Amino acid sequence: MNGHLNNADADVDAETRNNMIKHYDYGQKQMNGMLRGMALERGLSDQELDASPGEYEDHLQSITEQWYGNGMGDADKSMGQ
């Protein structure tokens, strides 16, 4: 019986991890879309956004990703993970 419960727990844990990964990836895509949308709205061109080296491509996107990761880490801590 315990083996069955352990397997069920492992299945739930694996599913939860997969859902968290999907949630993180979706949130990161949303963040990138909002960031790009605001940059375009403020007058930057697609060429400027995709230029590397460039402030948007090489700095702003990576800083935003770090901040998003920090927020997700804080949320995990709040949930006891």
LOKOLBA-230507 format. One record per residue (C-alpha): residue number from 1; residue in one letter; x, y, z. Coordinates in nm, 3 decimals, decimal comma, padded with zeros to 5 digits. Layout:
# residues N
NUM | a | X | Y | Z
...
END
This chain:
# residues 81
1 | m | 00,000 | 00,000 | 00,000
2 | n | 00,278 | 00,245 | 00,091
3 | g | 00,452 | 00,181 | -00,239
4 | h | 00,133 | 00,269 | -00,425
5 | l | 00,095 | 00,593 | -00,226
6 | n | 00,458 | 00,685 | -00,284
7 | n | 00,413 | 00,632 | -00,657
8 | a | 00,097 | 00,844 | -00,653
9 | d | 00,283 | 01,120 | -00,466
10 | a | 00,569 | 01,105 | -00,716
11 | d | 00,322 | 01,134 | -01,004
12 | v | 00,159 | 01,440 | -00,847
13 | d | 00,500 | 01,596 | -00,779
14 | a | 00,608 | 01,541 | -01,141
15 | e | 00,282 | 01,687 | -01,274
16 | t | 00,315 | 01,987 | -01,043
17 | r | 00,673 | 02,050 | -01,160
18 | n | 00,564 | 02,029 | -01,525
19 | n | 00,278 | 02,272 | -01,459
20 | m | 00,516 | 02,516 | -01,285
21 | i | 00,758 | 02,500 | -01,579
22 | k | 00,476 | 02,569 | -01,825
23 | h | 00,349 | 02,853 | -01,604
24 | y | 00,698 | 03,007 | -01,585
25 | d | 00,755 | 02,978 | -01,961
26 | y | 00,414 | 03,130 | -02,039
27 | g | 00,473 | 03,414 | -01,794
28 | q | 00,816 | 03,485 | -01,942
29 | k | 00,664 | 03,500 | -02,293
30 | q | 00,397 | 03,740 | -02,167
31 | m | 00,663 | 03,958 | -02,004
32 | n | 00,868 | 03,968 | -02,323
33 | g | 00,557 | 04,052 | -02,527
34 | m | 00,461 | 04,339 | -02,296
35 | l | 00,817 | 04,471 | -02,294
36 | r | 00,841 | 04,459 | -02,672
37 | g | 00,495 | 04,614 | -02,711
38 | m | 00,587 | 04,907 | -02,487
39 | a | 00,915 | 04,961 | -02,672
40 | l | 00,735 | 04,965 | -03,009
41 | e | 00,466 | 05,196 | -02,869
42 | r | 00,738 | 05,437 | -02,758
43 | g | 00,883 | 05,454 | -03,107
44 | l | 01,154 | 05,192 | -03,132
45 | s | 01,160 | 04,995 | -03,456
46 | d | 01,178 | 04,617 | -03,491
47 | q | 01,532 | 04,662 | -03,625
48 | e | 01,634 | 04,856 | -03,313
49 | l | 01,479 | 04,596 | -03,085
50 | d | 01,656 | 04,307 | -03,258
51 | a | 01,994 | 04,482 | -03,294
52 | s | 02,281 | 04,318 | -03,110
53 | p | 02,473 | 04,476 | -02,957
54 | g | 02,186 | 04,690 | -02,848
55 | e | 02,038 | 04,821 | -02,524
56 | y | 01,706 | 04,637 | -02,564
57 | e | 01,839 | 04,304 | -02,692
58 | d | 02,145 | 04,278 | -02,469
59 | h | 02,045 | 04,455 | -02,149
60 | l | 01,677 | 04,529 | -02,097
61 | q | 01,553 | 04,181 | -02,188
62 | s | 01,806 | 04,008 | -01,963
63 | i | 01,734 | 04,241 | -01,669
64 | t | 01,361 | 04,179 | -01,710
65 | e | 01,421 | 03,802 | -01,716
66 | q | 01,627 | 03,828 | -01,395
67 | w | 01,354 | 04,029 | -01,223
68 | y | 01,089 | 03,782 | -01,337
69 | g | 01,300 | 03,494 | -01,204
70 | n | 01,345 | 03,674 | -00,872
71 | g | 00,969 | 03,722 | -00,847
72 | m | 00,903 | 03,356 | -00,922
73 | g | 01,165 | 03,259 | -00,662
74 | d | 00,999 | 03,481 | -00,402
75 | a | 00,663 | 03,324 | -00,485
76 | d | 00,812 | 02,976 | -00,442
77 | k | 00,952 | 03,075 | -00,101
78 | s | 00,613 | 03,208 | 00,003
79 | m | 00,462 | 02,870 | -00,083
80 | g | 00,727 | 02,690 | 00,120
81 | q | 00,924 | 02,549 | -00,171
END
